[in-house]
Amino acid sequence: MAFFKAMLNRYLPGDRVNDEDALDLAALLERHTEYISKVGSGVNHFEVMMTEHGTQCFRIIRTDGSGTDFSYRNCITQRPPSRKQEVSQAFRRAVRFDLYKARDAFFAAHGDAMGNATCAVTGERITRGDAHMDHRPPMTFEVIVTTFLCSRGLSLDSVPLTTGQDDQVSPEVTDQVLAEAFRTYHAAVARLDLVRNTINLAQASRHRLKDSRASLD
């Protein structure tokens, strides 16, 4: 994990992976649970891309010119995302522009002359590019998704998602009525704080619901 994380962080979005690193990535890719569909016509080279969540991932450029992302974590663990993770990612995708808007509004109201604002957790000044909007407990994003589905009598499997598409970093809810209903609910109950992106990612696991507290099986 550390080896490929360090490799990923050596590049900027849009950079082509050098030939030496590409040999390691090609060997790693063979472990992917969707290896055949990811490779397609064959790998021409690898790049690094920015995801919609502000993180980086590796991207395959195939010999026919098409491309798709892949997760080095999936290759190492050989565990694809769970249904719960996919549903959460899809609903987060549904509100991503609302979160961007909230971030921009915060910087407009509280940013200094250098364009920096204060992280709610560390108190340090951070740039817009380093900032995420974090969901304040107890209404964490997982709680919001859980209560939304429970209030509608929906299970994880009943949420229609796109699957297996190229460059689909996260799934998408295909029922636009359901997606818009979630956006409305999210806007009503979410309380957001501006935090450094690395802090936001670290807090996500700490606030995860235990199975004994809520189940959407």
N, C-alpha and C positions, 0 to 999 in steps of 0.2 A: 504494500500500500504506500509506504513512504517513498519507495523508489519511483513509482509512476506518478505519485502526487508531485514530487520534486521535478520530474520531467515536465509535467504539464505546466507547472509554474515558471519554467524557464522560457516559455513562449508567451507572446501576446496574441489576442484574437486576430485571426487572419494569417498568422505565420505558418509557413510550411515546416513540418517536422524534418529535421536533418536525417540523412541516410542511416547514420549509426543508431539513432533513437528509433527510426522506422523499423529496423530489424527486430528490436525488442518488442515494439508494438505489434508487429505482424505475428510474432510468436504468441504474444498475450491474446490477440484477437481470436486465435484458434480455440480458446477456452470459452468464448462467448456462447450463451445459451441460444442465441439466434444467429450463429456464425454464418450459415448458408445464405440467409436473406440479407445479412449485413454486407457480406462480400459481393454478392450479386455477380456481375460480369468479371470481377477481379479488382484488386486494389492497385491503383496507380500510385498514390501517395497519401500521406496523412497531413491534416492541418489541425489547428486549434481554433475553436469557435467560442463565442460568448453565448451563454444561454439567456433566456428571458428573465431568469432569476438573478442575473448579475454574476454568475459563476462561469468558469471555463470548462470545456470538455473537449475530447478528441473527436475528430471528424474524418471519415473515410472519403476520399475522392476516388471513384471507380474508373475503370478504363473506358467506360462509355460516357464519362463526363458527369454522371449523376453522383450524388453524395448523401451521406447519412451520418448522424452522430453515433457514438457508442460510449458506454461507461466502462472505465478500467476496473471499477469496483465490481461490476457484474462479472467481468472476466475472471477476477481473482476469486470471488466468493462463489461464482456460478449460481447465484440466487437472484432471479429477476425480482423487480419490485412486487410487493404484495398487492392484492386488490385494494386494501385500505390505503396504501401509499399512492396507488394510481388514482383513486378517487380524490384524495386530498390534493394531489398535484393538478388534477383537472379543474377542481373548484378554485384553486389558487390562480390558475391560468385565467379563469373567468373574471377574476377581480384584479388582475395585474395592472390594468390601466387605472383603476381606482386607487391602487396603492401608489402608482407613479404620480398621480395627481395630488394625493395627500402629501407625498414627499416634496414635490415641487412647491406646494402651498406652504409647507413648513419652512423651507429655505427662503421663500419670498418674505415670510413674516419674521423669521428669526435669524436669517443669514447675516454675516458681517460683511465688511467691505471686501474681504478676500473671497467671499462666496462660501464660507464655512459656517457650520452650525454645531450645536453641542449634542454629543451622544448622551442619551438619557441614563445609560448604565455607567459609563466610565467618566463622564464629564469632560472628555477631551473634545477638541474641535475637529470635525471631520468634513470631508468634501462630499458633494452630491454623489460622486461615483462610488464612494465607500459606504454610502448610507442605505439602510433598509428600513422599512416601516415594520415594527414589531408589534404583535398583538398582545396587549397587556393582560396578564392573568386577572381574574379566572377565565375570561373569555379568550383563551388562546385560539389559534386557528383550528386546531383539532377539535376543541370544544364546540366551536361555531359550526363546523361541518357535522359533527355528531348530533348536536341538538337540531340542526336543520333537517337532517334525514329522519331522525326520530319523530319530529313533529309532523312529518308527512307520511309516516309509516313506511319509509323506504329502507331497503337493505343496500349493502354495498353493491351486490350483483345487479340490482335493478337500475343503477345509474348507467345510462348508455354512454360509452366512451369510444373514441377512435383508438385503434390499435395498429401496431406494426407499420406505421408510415415513416418514410425517410425523413430525416431531420426533425422528427417529432420528439423534441427533448422531453416534453411532458404530454400526456394524453389530453384530449379535449372533450368536454361534455357536448354530445351531439344534439341533445334536446335543448333548443335555445330558450324555450319557455322556462324550463327548469333552471338553466344557467342564469337567466335574468331574475328569477325568484330568489336564487341564492345571492346575487348581487344586492338585491333590495334588503334581504335579511342581514347580510354582512354589514351593509352601510348603517343599519339600525343598531346593531349590537357591538360592533368592533370598536375598541378604544386603542388607538395607535400611539406608539412612541417611536421617535427617531433614534436608531442605534447603528453602530458600526456593523457592517455586514457579517464579519466574522463572529461578533457577539451574538447576532440574531441566529446564526446557524448553530452555535454552541448551545443556546438556550432551548432550541427546539426539542432536543432529546430530553432535557431536564424536565420540561413541562408535559411530556407525553403522558396520555391517559393510561392507567393500568387496566388490564383486562377485567379486574374485579370491580372496577368503578363504572365501566360502560362497555357494552358489547354491541357490535353491529353485525354479528354473524347471521 
